[in-house]
């Protein structure tokens, strides 16, 4: 852990932008994207874990201000961890801007991330700061970093090394003060070996590397904590009383295989909150029968209970069998990926989101694999 402090201290202090540039961030914010202000997280047991990572390590990394790489299967809460790193950092009062690189059209990626000047291309009718500069003073969460095309990888490396961006059509670089938290479900080391991800960018990102475990591999205490946290979020979102789970229901959650990870847990809790109307009986506790009938977990199936795993059993189709497509390279790789994407779609009944979950990639990647194959 001492290396974390050394790496952070050795980095030159980031340069500040001119005040007039910083003041114009809000003026050019693209529609539908608003930087959000952070909140300090509540204190807790120092021995507790966050996304299977010791809380003390998360807090130490948050405080150091260094860039971070977060990896783990899809739906495991990489974005939640990135937000927690921001909220526990000295940058918590500044913007937290989340960007999904896999969902951006490749031709517009540079402009969206790094900005452009008026007239830089046919549709550039005004200046656009770009999402990196919108995160000025705060944190840029770059999800699906493994989906970045080669040109964007070069620009990201320059941002990490020089703390500056080059707007499309601009005459010179613009200094920025932003922390980068990058995340991916891909094996970046394998991509480096295959020549699809820059080695220098990988090693620059991997100064601090936090690995998020699947929900099924986390302890009962963390599942309980996460359940309470998500239940409170769902209650606030829908204006309802928070769910109360009986000990027997919690035991069901502990045993469930969670192929959809944290995203699946939130969906279960949201479904329960909407359909059970806890406001009608605030003292009611959710039991195993409610999880079976409404939460749709806890009933019999081939895993030993609608996703409740028998010892040593993994949910079919949710891991290595289909995920091998991520590690295929060479001239036949597009065909293999398209075949894997079609198999995942068939297994998911045509649901692209569920197919992406099975493959461990973003849904836009499924579309791209199908088109390329």
Secondary structure, 3 states (H helix, E strand, C coil): CHHHHHHHHHCCCCCCCCHHHHHCCHHHCCCCCCCEECCCCCCCCCCCEECCEEHHHHHHHHHHCCCEEEECCCCCCHHHHHHHHHHCCCCCCCEEEEEEHHHCCHHHHHHHHHCECCCCCCCCCCCECCHHHHCCCCEEEEECHHHCCHHHHHHHHHHHHHCEECCECCCCCEECCCEEEEEECCCHHHHHHHCCCCHHHHHHHCCCEEECCCHHHCCHHHHHHHHHHHHHHHHHHHCCCCCCECHHHHHHHHHECCCCHHHHHHHHHHHHHHHHCHHHHCCCCECHHHHHHCCCCCCCCCCCCCCECCCCCCCCCCCHHHHHHHHCCCCCHHHHHHHHHHHHHHHCCCCHHHHHHHHCCCHHHHHHHHHHC
